[in-house]
Amino acid sequence: MSSSRKNETLSVISERHAVKSYVKDFKMPEEDLEAILTAAVEAPSAWNLQHWKFLVIESEADKQKLLPIAYNQGQVAESSVTIAVLGDLEANRNAVIYDQAVEAGALPAEIRDALVGQINGAYQNPQVARDAAILNSALAAQNIMLAAKSLGYDTCAMGGFIPAQLIEQFNIPARYLPTMLISVGKAQVPARPSGRFPLSDVVVKGSF
């Protein structure tokens, strides 16, 4: 894409790269963390069920508790915060969000009831619930990383951790599935850009 077509949002996307070395003692202002998490909850989700929960790990004690769970990846101890993105395996319970629309007159009650029936029917299948938890919480995770970059922070998404230990050590209810960890902070060492395949290798128009 030519630079003349790249707006601020596209620049943030292209400039985001994983950072693994952070300024250890940098304290993130609470308003910045809140802005990042607000961006997370503004992500799209299937049926608007908002299949996510965010565990914010920021105290030194909690960072040290997380460190061995994350295979001693230094970024979880050095970054300002690490956000554990959790997918909701019982997101069908969030269909109460439709009650607001009914009360506001924006959605007929019979349509709400039909939607809730569809949702509960789909959630009888545990694989559907698991797939939806992972897919939709990942959408929120991407918003975390882009919002952080737009505010001058860097991030690293990590799948390298022991879910069972994270659940046990941080008392995560069975309803939530750990999807990934995201470290957020000020880079000590700039990110090293990684290569991307050209569009000609990854885009198929019409049909294979």
MDTraj code that builds the backbone (N, CA, C; nanometers):
import mdtraj as md
import numpy as np

residues = "MET SER SER SER ARG LYS ASN GLU THR LEU SER VAL ILE SER GLU ARG HIS ALA VAL LYS SER TYR VAL LYS ASP PHE LYS MET PRO GLU GLU ASP LEU GLU ALA ILE LEU THR ALA ALA VAL GLU ALA PRO SER ALA TRP ASN LEU GLN HIS TRP LYS PHE LEU VAL ILE GLU SER GLU ALA ASP LYS GLN LYS LEU LEU PRO ILE ALA TYR ASN GLN GLY GLN VAL ALA GLU SER SER VAL THR ILE ALA VAL LEU GLY ASP LEU GLU ALA ASN ARG ASN ALA VAL ILE TYR ASP GLN ALA VAL GLU ALA GLY ALA LEU PRO ALA GLU ILE ARG ASP ALA LEU VAL GLY GLN ILE ASN GLY ALA TYR GLN ASN PRO GLN VAL ALA ARG ASP ALA ALA ILE LEU ASN SER ALA LEU ALA ALA GLN ASN ILE MET LEU ALA ALA LYS SER LEU GLY TYR ASP THR CYS ALA MET GLY GLY PHE ILE PRO ALA GLN LEU ILE GLU GLN PHE ASN ILE PRO ALA ARG TYR LEU PRO THR MET LEU ILE SER VAL GLY LYS ALA GLN VAL PRO ALA ARG PRO SER GLY ARG PHE PRO LEU SER ASP VAL VAL VAL LYS GLY SER PHE".split()
xyz = np.array([
    [0.0853, -0.1195, 0.0000],
    [0.0000, 0.0000, 0.0000],
    [0.0887, 0.1243, 0.0000],
    [0.0559, 0.2191, -0.0820],
    [0.1347, 0.3410, -0.0887],
    [0.1124, 0.4238, 0.0364],
    [0.2148, 0.5032, 0.0748],
    [0.2046, 0.5826, 0.1968],
    [0.0915, 0.6843, 0.1881],
    [0.0554, 0.7245, 0.0673],
    [-0.0518, 0.8230, 0.0516],
    [-0.1875, 0.7659, 0.0912],
    [-0.1996, 0.6323, 0.0946],
    [-0.3262, 0.5704, 0.1311],
    [-0.3277, 0.5231, 0.2760],
    [-0.2202, 0.5414, 0.3492],
    [-0.2102, 0.4881, 0.4844],
    [-0.2526, 0.5946, 0.5845],
    [-0.3666, 0.5751, 0.6492],
    [-0.4124, 0.6699, 0.7500],
    [-0.3577, 0.6301, 0.8868],
    [-0.4019, 0.6992, 0.9900],
    [-0.3468, 0.6759, 1.1233],
    [-0.3718, 0.5333, 1.1716],
    [-0.4914, 0.4831, 1.1484],
    [-0.5237, 0.3475, 1.1927],
    [-0.4354, 0.2451, 1.1232],
    [-0.4199, 0.2579, 0.9936],
    [-0.3368, 0.1638, 0.9196],
    [-0.1905, 0.1740, 0.9618],
    [-0.1468, 0.2928, 0.9976],
    [-0.0097, 0.3088, 1.0460],
    [0.0108, 0.2358, 1.1777],
    [-0.0859, 0.2473, 1.2689],
    [-0.0760, 0.1764, 1.3963],
    [-0.0675, 0.0262, 1.3729],
    [-0.1487, -0.0240, 1.2805],
    [-0.1480, -0.1674, 1.2508],
    [-0.0123, -0.2105, 1.1969],
    [0.0424, -0.1335, 1.1045],
    [0.1689, -0.1733, 1.0423],
    [0.2880, -0.1557, 1.1353],
    [0.2749, -0.0663, 1.2337],
    [0.3865, -0.0409, 1.3261],
    [0.3856, -0.1322, 1.4485],
    [0.2779, -0.2043, 1.4685],
    [0.2714, -0.2944, 1.5840],
    [0.3544, -0.4198, 1.5580],
    [0.4491, -0.4450, 1.6465],
    [0.5291, -0.5666, 1.6426],
    [0.5498, -0.6131, 1.7865],
    [0.5753, -0.7409, 1.8036],
    [0.5941, -0.7957, 1.9380],
    [0.7211, -0.7404, 2.0028],
    [0.7075, -0.6951, 2.1268],
    [0.8199, -0.6456, 2.2059],
    [0.8353, -0.7358, 2.3277],
    [0.9589, -0.7792, 2.3525],
    [0.9832, -0.8723, 2.4633],
    [1.0732, -0.8150, 2.5718],
    [1.1175, -0.6902, 2.5543],
    [1.2007, -0.6260, 2.6560],
    [1.1405, -0.4903, 2.6898],
    [1.1072, -0.4711, 2.8187],
    [1.0334, -0.3519, 2.8600],
    [1.1089, -0.2733, 2.9672],
    [1.0735, -0.1457, 2.9794],
    [1.1217, -0.0628, 3.0896],
    [1.0540, -0.1149, 3.2163],
    [1.1295, -0.1777, 3.3043],
    [1.0714, -0.2568, 3.4124],
    [0.9878, -0.1760, 3.5104],
    [1.0317, -0.0591, 3.5464],
    [0.9635, 0.0138, 3.6537],
    [0.8623, 0.1170, 3.6034],
    [0.8267, 0.1081, 3.4763],
    [0.7315, 0.2067, 3.4246],
    [0.5905, 0.1745, 3.4737],
    [0.5307, 0.2702, 3.5413],
    [0.3946, 0.2548, 3.5924],
    [0.2962, 0.3129, 3.4919],
    [0.2124, 0.2295, 3.4367],
    [0.1131, 0.2760, 3.3401],
    [0.0021, 0.3532, 3.4123],
    [-0.0285, 0.4756, 3.3683],
    [-0.1403, 0.5486, 3.4286],
    [-0.2705, 0.4688, 3.4167],
    [-0.3503, 0.4738, 3.5205],
    [-0.4741, 0.3965, 3.5233],
    [-0.5666, 0.4339, 3.4069],
    [-0.5645, 0.5629, 3.3675],
    [-0.6535, 0.6027, 3.2570],
    [-0.6111, 0.5394, 3.1252],
    [-0.4811, 0.5146, 3.1075],
    [-0.4352, 0.4473, 2.9849],
    [-0.4781, 0.3013, 2.9847],
    [-0.4635, 0.2354, 3.0987],
    [-0.5079, 0.0959, 3.1077],
    [-0.6579, 0.0862, 3.0840],
    [-0.7318, 0.1797, 3.1405],
    [-0.8772, 0.1785, 3.1211],
    [-0.9139, 0.2017, 2.9749],
    [-0.8404, 0.2889, 2.9074],
    [-0.8669, 0.3146, 2.7654],
    [-0.8396, 0.1898, 2.6820],
    [-0.7324, 0.1181, 2.7154],
    [-0.6991, -0.0042, 2.6428],
    [-0.8067, -0.1105, 2.6641],
    [-0.8516, -0.1263, 2.7875],
    [-0.9543, -0.2264, 2.8166],
    [-1.0901, -0.1859, 2.7588],
    [-1.1157, -0.0563, 2.7533],
    [-1.2397, -0.0099, 2.6896],
    [-1.2391, -0.0449, 2.5414],
    [-1.1236, -0.0285, 2.4769],
    [-1.1123, -0.0683, 2.3366],
    [-1.1363, -0.2172, 2.3216],
    [-1.0906, -0.2960, 2.4182],
    [-1.1103, -0.4409, 2.4118],
    [-1.2580, -0.4767, 2.4109],
    [-1.3348, -0.4142, 2.4978],
    [-1.4767, -0.4512, 2.5074],
    [-1.5591, -0.3936, 2.3927],
    [-1.4983, -0.3075, 2.3123],
    [-1.5677, -0.2560, 2.1954],
    [-1.5473, -0.3458, 2.0724],
    [-1.4793, -0.4580, 2.0904],
    [-1.4607, -0.5530, 1.9802],
    [-1.5946, -0.6140, 1.9410],
    [-1.6059, -0.6594, 1.8159],
    [-1.7274, -0.7297, 1.7754],
    [-1.7314, -0.8689, 1.8365],
    [-1.8512, -0.9241, 1.8480],
    [-1.8646, -1.0615, 1.8970],
    [-1.9913, -1.1236, 1.8410],
    [-1.9888, -1.2534, 1.8234],
    [-2.1045, -1.3251, 1.7705],
    [-2.2238, -1.3090, 1.8638],
    [-2.3375, -1.2727, 1.8040],
    [-2.4612, -1.2511, 1.8804],
    [-2.4437, -1.1420, 1.9872],
    [-2.3385, -1.0639, 1.9793],
    [-2.3066, -0.9625, 2.0809],
    [-2.2990, -1.0217, 2.2217],
    [-2.2476, -1.1434, 2.2311],
    [-2.2398, -1.2098, 2.3606],
    [-2.1145, -1.1710, 2.4395],
    [-2.0200, -1.1022, 2.3729],
    [-1.9050, -1.0449, 2.4431],
    [-1.8335, -1.1523, 2.5264],
    [-1.7779, -1.2496, 2.4516],
    [-1.7235, -1.3732, 2.5088],
    [-1.5867, -1.3524, 2.5733],
    [-1.5722, -1.2623, 2.6676],
    [-1.4389, -1.2342, 2.7210],
    [-1.4428, -1.1904, 2.8670],
    [-1.3302, -1.2092, 2.9305],
    [-1.3006, -1.1565, 3.0632],
    [-1.1514, -1.1258, 3.0605],
    [-1.1107, -1.0224, 3.1321],
    [-0.9705, -0.9802, 3.1297],
    [-0.9145, -0.9798, 3.2718],
    [-0.8145, -1.0618, 3.2940],
    [-0.7450, -1.0666, 3.4222],
    [-0.6200, -0.9808, 3.4105],
    [-0.6155, -0.8702, 3.4845],
    [-0.5030, -0.7770, 3.4783],
    [-0.4041, -0.8114, 3.5890],
    [-0.2827, -0.8449, 3.5476],
    [-0.1782, -0.8853, 3.6413],
    [-0.0745, -0.7733, 3.6446],
    [-0.0672, -0.7008, 3.7572],
    [0.0194, -0.5827, 3.7614],
    [0.1030, -0.5692, 3.8879],
    [0.0656, -0.6336, 3.9966],
    [0.1490, -0.6232, 4.1171],
    [0.2743, -0.7079, 4.0990],
    [0.3808, -0.6695, 4.1689],
    [0.5062, -0.7441, 4.1575],
    [0.4885, -0.8883, 4.2043],
    [0.4103, -0.9066, 4.3093],
    [0.3872, -1.0423, 4.3603],
    [0.3168, -1.1287, 4.2567],
    [0.2155, -1.0716, 4.1897],
    [0.1420, -1.1479, 4.0890],
    [0.2282, -1.1742, 3.9656],
    [0.3125, -1.0779, 3.9300],
    [0.4035, -1.0996, 3.8170],
    [0.4973, -1.2166, 3.8446],
    [0.5484, -1.2227, 3.9658],
    [0.6403, -1.3313, 4.0013],
    [0.5667, -1.4648, 4.0071],
    [0.4415, -1.4606, 4.0444],
    [0.3602, -1.5830, 4.0451],
    [0.3328, -1.6305, 3.9021],
    [0.3168, -1.5327, 3.8114],
    [0.2889, -1.5657, 3.6714],
    [0.4128, -1.6154, 3.5977],
    [0.5285, -1.5683, 3.6372],
    [0.6514, -1.5935, 3.5610],
    [0.6756, -1.7417, 3.5307],
    [0.6760, -1.8312, 3.6283],
    [0.6979, -1.9724, 3.5938],
    [0.5834, -2.0332, 3.5139],
    [0.4622, -1.9814, 3.5323],
    [0.3471, -2.0301, 3.4551],
    [0.3655, -1.9972, 3.3081],
    [0.4338, -1.8846, 3.2800],
    [0.4598, -1.8403, 3.1428],
    [0.5997, -1.8820, 3.0970],
    [0.6471, -1.9940, 3.1499],
    [0.7768, -2.0494, 3.1086],
    [0.8899, -1.9471, 3.1232],
    [0.8803, -1.8653, 3.2289],
    [0.9850, -1.7679, 3.2614],
    [1.0147, -1.6692, 3.1484],
    [0.9125, -1.6344, 3.0712],
    [0.9280, -1.5305, 2.9701],
    [0.9356, -1.3955, 3.0418],
    [1.0512, -1.3298, 3.0294],
    [1.0793, -1.2108, 3.1075],
    [0.9798, -1.0984, 3.0921],
    [0.9123, -1.0928, 2.9777],
    [0.8219, -0.9800, 2.9541],
    [0.7059, -0.9746, 3.0530],
    [0.6675, -1.0865, 3.1110],
    [0.5559, -1.0813, 3.2053],
    [0.5985, -1.0172, 3.3375],
    [0.7281, -1.0162, 3.3663],
    [0.7777, -0.9524, 3.4884],
    [0.8204, -0.8089, 3.4633],
    [0.8674, -0.7792, 3.3410],
    [0.9208, -0.6462, 3.3104],
    [0.8141, -0.5466, 3.2649],
    [0.7116, -0.5940, 3.1977],
    [0.6111, -0.5034, 3.1418],
    [0.5289, -0.4396, 3.2537],
    [0.4582, -0.3332, 3.2180],
    [0.3755, -0.2649, 3.3182],
    [0.2641, -0.3556, 3.3682],
    [0.1971, -0.4213, 3.2760],
    [0.0913, -0.5166, 3.3107],
    [0.0954, -0.6315, 3.2114],
    [0.0434, -0.7442, 3.2551],
    [0.0117, -0.8526, 3.1625],
    [-0.1374, -0.8774, 3.1746],
    [-0.2031, -0.8823, 3.0603],
    [-0.3471, -0.9069, 3.0579],
    [-0.3703, -1.0504, 3.0114],
    [-0.4330, -1.1295, 3.0968],
    [-0.4737, -1.2640, 3.0574],
    [-0.6116, -1.2527, 2.9935],
    [-0.6189, -1.2853, 2.8653],
    [-0.7452, -1.2800, 2.7918],
    [-0.8139, -1.4147, 2.8088],
    [-0.9349, -1.4108, 2.8619],
    [-1.0102, -1.5324, 2.8902],
    [-1.1341, -1.5374, 2.8026],
    [-1.1610, -1.6539, 2.7457],
    [-1.2813, -1.6734, 2.6660],
    [-1.3925, -1.7314, 2.7517],
    [-1.5133, -1.6867, 2.7283],
    [-1.6293, -1.7266, 2.8086],
    [-1.6949, -1.8502, 2.7477],
    [-1.6860, -1.9627, 2.8187],
    [-1.7465, -2.0876, 2.7716],
    [-1.8972, -2.0909, 2.7941],
    [-1.9471, -1.9980, 2.8715],
    [-2.0915, -1.9904, 2.8983],
    [-2.1467, -1.8558, 2.8528],
    [-2.0980, -1.8109, 2.7381],
    [-2.1382, -1.6785, 2.6890],
    [-2.2863, -1.6701, 2.6567],
    [-2.3530, -1.7843, 2.6415],
    [-2.4983, -1.7802, 2.6197],
    [-2.5694, -1.7110, 2.7355],
    [-2.5086, -1.7132, 2.8535],
    [-2.5689, -1.6448, 2.9682],
    [-2.5662, -1.4933, 2.9511],
    [-2.4813, -1.4451, 2.8611],
    [-2.4725, -1.3012, 2.8366],
    [-2.5849, -1.2492, 2.7477],
    [-2.6726, -1.3378, 2.7037],
    [-2.7836, -1.2942, 2.6193],
    [-2.8781, -1.1989, 2.6923],
    [-2.8572, -1.1819, 2.8220],
    [-2.9361, -1.0824, 2.8961],
    [-2.9116, -0.9423, 2.8406],
    [-2.8053, -0.9265, 2.7610],
    [-2.7774, -0.7962, 2.6992],
    [-2.8944, -0.7517, 2.6127],
    [-2.9702, -0.8488, 2.5603],
    [-3.0843, -0.8146, 2.4744],
    [-3.1980, -0.7496, 2.5533],
    [-3.2029, -0.7733, 2.6835],
    [-3.3107, -0.7149, 2.7629],
    [-3.3054, -0.5628, 2.7580],
    [-3.1842, -0.5078, 2.7524],
    [-3.1709, -0.3623, 2.7436],
    [-3.2354, -0.3098, 2.6165],
    [-3.2120, -0.3806, 2.5059],
    [-3.2685, -0.3370, 2.3779],
    [-3.4206, -0.3466, 2.3786],
    [-3.4729, -0.4514, 2.4436],
    [-3.6189, -0.4656, 2.4529],
    [-3.6769, -0.3525, 2.5373],
    [-3.6131, -0.3242, 2.6504],
    [-3.6621, -0.2182, 2.7390],
    [-3.6559, -0.0812, 2.6724],
    [-3.5582, -0.0642, 2.5814],
    [-3.5441, 0.0633, 2.5114],
    [-3.6349, 0.0723, 2.3902],
    [-3.7068, -0.0346, 2.3603],
    [-3.7967, -0.0354, 2.2457],
    [-3.7270, -0.0564, 2.1134],
    [-3.6001, -0.0986, 2.1173],
    [-3.5232, -0.1175, 1.9944],
    [-3.5329, -0.2593, 1.9406],
    [-3.5870, -0.3508, 2.0213],
    [-3.5956, -0.4912, 1.9808],
    [-3.7244, -0.5516, 2.0350],
    [-3.8068, -0.6084, 1.9472],
    [-3.9293, -0.6738, 1.9959],
    [-3.8958, -0.7931, 2.0856],
    [-3.9759, -0.8137, 2.1883],
    [-3.9491, -0.9222, 2.2835],
    [-3.9493, -1.0581, 2.2156],
    [-4.0353, -1.0740, 2.1138],
    [-4.0416, -1.2050, 2.0479],
    [-3.9141, -1.2358, 1.9699],
    [-3.8502, -1.1311, 1.9162],
    [-3.7227, -1.1524, 1.8461],
    [-3.6133, -1.1864, 1.9465],
    [-3.6133, -1.1164, 2.0603],
    [-3.5176, -1.1513, 2.1661],
    [-3.5332, -1.2968, 2.2068],
    [-3.6565, -1.3400, 2.2261],
    [-3.6808, -1.4772, 2.2707],
    [-3.6332, -1.5776, 2.1660],
    [-3.6536, -1.5448, 2.0381],
    [-3.6079, -1.6339, 1.9320],
    [-3.4560, -1.6419, 1.9288],
    [-3.3902, -1.5278, 1.9450],
    [-3.2441, -1.5252, 1.9467],
    [-3.1882, -1.6039, 2.0649],
    [-3.2476, -1.5845, 2.1806],
    [-3.2006, -1.6555, 2.2998],
    [-3.2178, -1.8059, 2.2809],
    [-3.3265, -1.8453, 2.2160],
    [-3.3479, -1.9869, 2.1877],
    [-3.2416, -2.0421, 2.0943],
    [-3.2077, -1.9661, 1.9910],
    [-3.1021, -2.0084, 1.8985],
    [-2.9684, -2.0224, 1.9720],
    [-2.9385, -1.9233, 2.0538],
    [-2.8110, -1.9223, 2.1250],
    [-2.8002, -2.0415, 2.2197],
    [-2.9025, -2.0618, 2.3010],
    [-2.8982, -2.1723, 2.3958],
    [-2.8930, -2.3066, 2.3255],
    [-2.9583, -2.3156, 2.2095],
    [-2.9508, -2.4385, 2.1314],
    [-2.8093, -2.4647, 2.0832],
    [-2.7427, -2.3598, 2.0329],
    [-2.6059, -2.3751, 1.9841],
    [-2.5117, -2.4132, 2.0971],
    [-2.5355, -2.3587, 2.2162],
    [-2.4451, -2.3822, 2.3284],
    [-2.4663, -2.5169, 2.3956],
    [-2.5564, -2.5979, 2.3430],
    [-2.5650, -2.7360, 2.3896],
    [-2.4435, -2.8153, 2.3443],
    [-2.3741, -2.7660, 2.2420],
    [-2.2554, -2.8313, 2.1877],
    [-2.1311, -2.7679, 2.2503],
    [-2.0572, -2.8415, 2.3345],
    [-1.9393, -2.7834, 2.4000],
    [-1.8332, -2.7332, 2.3022],
    [-1.8230, -2.7970, 2.1852],
    [-1.7230, -2.7527, 2.0881],
    [-1.7595, -2.6165, 2.0317],
    [-1.8881, -2.5920, 2.0114],
    [-1.9335, -2.4610, 1.9659],
    [-1.8968, -2.3555, 2.0696],
    [-1.9221, -2.3861, 2.1951],
    [-1.8917, -2.2911, 2.3030],
    [-1.7420, -2.2624, 2.3096],
    [-1.6595, -2.3676, 2.2970],
    [-1.5145, -2.3496, 2.3045],
    [-1.4629, -2.2686, 2.1853],
    [-1.5081, -2.3045, 2.0659],
    [-1.4635, -2.2324, 1.9467],
    [-1.5016, -2.0849, 1.9546],
    [-1.6243, -2.0583, 1.9998],
    [-1.6710, -1.9200, 2.0092],
    [-1.5924, -1.8426, 2.1141],
    [-1.5592, -1.9083, 2.2245],
    [-1.4821, -1.8414, 2.3306],
    [-1.3464, -1.7980, 2.2790],
    [-1.2807, -1.8864, 2.2051],
    [-1.1479, -1.8545, 2.1539],
    [-1.1551, -1.7491, 2.0443],
    [-1.2435, -1.7685, 1.9486],
    [-1.2523, -1.6775, 1.8339],
    [-1.2861, -1.5357, 1.8789],
    [-1.3877, -1.5226, 1.9610],
    [-1.4343, -1.3882, 1.9953],
    [-1.3431, -1.3183, 2.0946],
    [-1.2840, -1.3921, 2.1876],
    [-1.1897, -1.3268, 2.2793],
    [-1.0639, -1.2835, 2.2049],
    [-1.0301, -1.3549, 2.0961],
    [-0.9144, -1.3142, 2.0164],
    [-0.9398, -1.1806, 1.9461],
    [-1.0637, -1.1543, 1.9093],
    [-1.0963, -1.0241, 1.8505],
    [-1.0708, -0.9124, 1.9517],
    [-1.1085, -0.9360, 2.0755],
    [-1.0837, -0.8371, 2.1800],
    [-0.9342, -0.8213, 2.2049],
    [-0.8607, -0.9322, 2.1963],
    [-0.7159, -0.9270, 2.2184],
    [-0.6478, -0.8382, 2.1157],
    [-0.6898, -0.8468, 1.9909],
    [-0.6304, -0.7622, 1.8882],
    [-0.6580, -0.6150, 1.9177],
    [-0.7769, -0.5844, 1.9665],
    [-0.8062, -0.4458, 2.0034],
    [-0.7134, -0.3975, 2.1148],
    [-0.6821, -0.4842, 2.2094],
    [-0.5896, -0.4478, 2.3179],
    [-0.4557, -0.4047, 2.2592],
    [-0.4041, -0.4844, 2.1672],
    [-0.2716, -0.4559, 2.1121],
    [-0.2703, -0.3297, 2.0270],
    [-0.3753, -0.3081, 1.9492],
    [-0.3795, -0.1882, 1.8656],
    [-0.4037, -0.0626, 1.9493],
    [-0.4903, -0.0728, 2.0492],
    [-0.5146, 0.0428, 2.1355],
    [-0.3877, 0.0796, 2.2110],
    [-0.3170, -0.0219, 2.2609],
    [-0.1925, 0.0047, 2.3323],
    [-0.0922, 0.0751, 2.2420],
    [-0.0776, 0.0268, 2.1198],
    [0.0166, 0.0887, 2.0269],
    [-0.0220, 0.2330, 1.9986],
    [-0.1499, 0.2594, 1.9836],
    [-0.1950, 0.3955, 1.9538],
    [-0.1663, 0.4914, 2.0687],
    [-0.1511, 0.4382, 2.1904],
    [-0.1229, 0.5211, 2.3081],
    [0.0262, 0.5252, 2.3413],
    [0.1083, 0.4647, 2.2549],
    [0.2518, 0.4710, 2.2753],
    [0.3112, 0.3551, 2.3522],
    [0.2344, 0.2476, 2.3684],
    [0.2827, 0.1286, 2.4375],
    [0.3109, 0.0176, 2.3371],
    [0.3836, -0.0811, 2.3834],
    [0.4086, -0.1991, 2.3015],
    [0.3559, -0.3222, 2.3727],
    [0.3406, -0.4295, 2.2978],
    [0.2779, -0.5496, 2.3505],
    [0.3461, -0.6744, 2.2974],
    [0.3154, -0.7843, 2.3617],
    [0.3556, -0.9155, 2.3103],
    [0.2463, -1.0146, 2.3469],
    [0.1859, -1.0759, 2.2461],
    [0.0849, -1.1796, 2.2691],
    [0.1559, -1.3123, 2.2880],
    [0.1176, -1.3864, 2.3916],
    [0.1852, -1.5114, 2.4256],
    [0.0855, -1.6258, 2.4406],
    [0.1153, -1.7329, 2.3677],
    [0.0418, -1.8568, 2.3880],
    [0.1209, -1.9539, 2.4720],
    [0.2438, -1.9160, 2.5054],
    [0.3315, -2.0025, 2.5823],
    [0.3105, -1.9870, 2.7315],
    [0.2158, -2.0604, 2.7849],
    [0.1903, -2.0619, 2.9284],
    [0.1157, -2.1912, 2.9606],
    [0.1046, -2.2218, 3.0880],
    [0.0403, -2.3462, 3.1313],
    [-0.1003, -2.3125, 3.1814],
    [-0.2018, -2.3350, 3.0992],
    [-0.3373, -2.2919, 3.1366],
    [-0.3855, -2.3453, 3.2708],
    [-0.3612, -2.4720, 3.2982],
    [-0.4109, -2.5298, 3.4234],
    [-0.3511, -2.4591, 3.5449],
    [-0.2235, -2.4225, 3.5361],
    [-0.1596, -2.3526, 3.6481],
    [-0.2095, -2.2086, 3.6598],
    [-0.2337, -2.1447, 3.5448],
    [-0.2897, -2.0090, 3.5484],
    [-0.4255, -2.0108, 3.6170],
    [-0.5065, -2.1079, 3.5810],
    [-0.6404, -2.1217, 3.6399],
    [-0.6315, -2.1428, 3.7900],
    [-0.5399, -2.2310, 3.8315],
    [-0.5269, -2.2634, 3.9740],
    [-0.4708, -2.1469, 4.0535],
    [-0.3624, -2.0874, 4.0056],
    [-0.2934, -1.9837, 4.0825],
    [-0.3710, -1.8535, 4.0921],
    [-0.4549, -1.8267, 3.9904],
    [-0.5293, -1.7003, 3.9894],
    [-0.6793, -1.7217, 4.0082],
    [-0.7156, -1.8395, 4.0542],
    [-0.8556, -1.8685, 4.0923],
    [-0.9556, -1.8375, 3.9809],
    [-0.9204, -1.8748, 3.8586],
    [-1.0086, -1.8480, 3.7450],
    [-1.1246, -1.9471, 3.7454],
    [-1.2490, -1.8996, 3.7434],
    [-1.3637, -1.9910, 3.7434],
    [-1.3653, -2.0814, 3.6199],
    [-1.4286, -2.1977, 3.6343],
    [-1.4341, -2.2965, 3.5256],
    [-1.5036, -2.2404, 3.4017],
    [-1.5809, -2.1365, 3.4200],
    [-1.6520, -2.0761, 3.3062],
    [-1.5575, -2.0178, 3.2028],
    [-1.4345, -1.9831, 3.2426],
    [-1.3446, -1.9079, 3.1544],
    [-1.2249, -1.9910, 3.1088],
    [-1.1951, -1.9791, 2.9808],
    [-1.0862, -2.0506, 2.9159],
    [-0.9729, -1.9537, 2.8851],
    [-0.8539, -1.9716, 2.9414],
    [-0.7420, -1.8823, 2.9069],
    [-0.7078, -1.8923, 2.7585],
    [-0.7111, -1.7793, 2.6905],
    [-0.6841, -1.7749, 2.5470],
    [-0.5405, -1.7339, 2.5188],
    [-0.4957, -1.6270, 2.5825],
    [-0.3586, -1.5801, 2.5625],
    [-0.3222, -1.4823, 2.6718],
    [-0.1924, -1.4561, 2.6846],
    [-0.1411, -1.3499, 2.7696],
    [-0.0909, -1.2381, 2.6791],
    [-0.1107, -1.1136, 2.7214],
    [-0.0589, -0.9990, 2.6466],
    [0.0159, -0.9084, 2.7427],
    [0.1470, -0.8974, 2.7249],
    [0.2238, -0.8015, 2.8034],
    [0.2074, -0.6634, 2.7410],
    [0.2006, -0.5609, 2.8267],
    [0.1826, -0.4227, 2.7806],
    [0.2772, -0.3331, 2.8589],
    [0.3534, -0.2511, 2.7878],
    [0.4428, -0.1598, 2.8566],
    [0.5234, -0.0760, 2.7596],
    [0.6239, -0.0092, 2.8127],
    [0.7134, 0.0738, 2.7328],
    [0.8339, -0.0092, 2.6905],
    [0.8616, -0.0101, 2.5612],
    [0.9698, -0.0928, 2.5087],
    [1.1055, -0.0457, 2.5597],
    [1.1859, -0.1396, 2.6064],
    [1.3253, -0.1115, 2.6419],
    [1.4119, -0.1231, 2.5168],
    [1.3789, -0.2216, 2.4356],
    [1.4467, -0.2441, 2.3079],
    [1.3401, -0.2417, 2.2000],
    [1.3570, -0.1624, 2.0946],
    [1.2542, -0.1546, 1.9897],
    [1.2226, -0.2907, 1.9298],
    [1.1003, -0.3047, 1.8846],
    [1.0583, -0.4297, 1.8220],
    [1.1365, -0.4544, 1.6947],
    [1.1599, -0.5810, 1.6685],
    [1.2232, -0.6189, 1.5414],
    [1.1122, -0.6600, 1.4453],
    [1.0917, -0.5820, 1.3382],
    [0.9841, -0.6165, 1.2439],
    [1.0036, -0.7577, 1.1885],
    [0.8943, -0.8285, 1.1769],
    [0.8980, -0.9630, 1.1202],
    [0.8395, -0.9593, 0.9796],
    [0.8840, -1.0500, 0.8960],
    [0.8394, -1.0515, 0.7568],
    [0.6951, -1.0966, 0.7418],
    [0.6359, -1.0574, 0.6350],
    [0.5004, -1.1002, 0.6013],
    [0.4996, -1.1509, 0.4585],
    [0.4198, -1.2535, 0.4334],
    [0.4054, -1.3027, 0.2973],
    [0.3311, -1.1975, 0.2134],
    [0.3627, -1.1859, 0.0855],
    [0.2905, -1.0911, 0.0004],
    [0.1458, -1.1341, -0.0191],
    [0.0619, -1.0359, -0.0502],
    [-0.0802, -1.0654, -0.0708],
    [-0.1003, -1.1731, -0.1774],
    [-0.0135, -1.1754, -0.2762],
    [-0.0287, -1.2752, -0.3818],
    [-0.0178, -1.4177, -0.3297],
    [0.0465, -1.4342, -0.2132],
    [0.0596, -1.5684, -0.1541],
    [-0.0576, -1.6062, -0.0650],
    [-0.1329, -1.5097, -0.0186],
    [-0.2348, -1.5398, 0.0834],
    [-0.3769, -1.5054, 0.0432],
    [-0.3952, -1.4369, -0.0680],
    [-0.5287, -1.3945, -0.1099],
    [-0.5735, -1.4759, -0.2297],
    [-0.6942, -1.5300, -0.2201],
    [-0.7564, -1.6015, -0.3314],
    [-0.8879, -1.5308, -0.3621],
    [-0.9051, -1.4841, -0.4822],
    [-1.0279, -1.4136, -0.5199],
    [-1.1229, -1.5082, -0.5922],
    [-1.2444, -1.5121, -0.5411],
    [-1.3493, -1.5905, -0.6075],
    [-1.3520, -1.7348, -0.5616],
    [-1.2499, -1.8114, -0.5960],
    [-1.2473, -1.9546, -0.5599],
    [-1.1060, -2.0077, -0.5796],
    [-1.0741, -2.1137, -0.5091],
    [-0.9473, -2.1826, -0.5326],
    [-0.9524, -2.2544, -0.6673],
])
top = md.Topology()
chain = top.add_chain()
for i, resn in enumerate(residues, 1):
    res = top.add_residue(resn, chain, resSeq=i)
    for name in ("N", "CA", "C"):
        top.add_atom(name, md.element.get_by_symbol(name[0]), res)
traj = md.Trajectory(xyz[None], top)
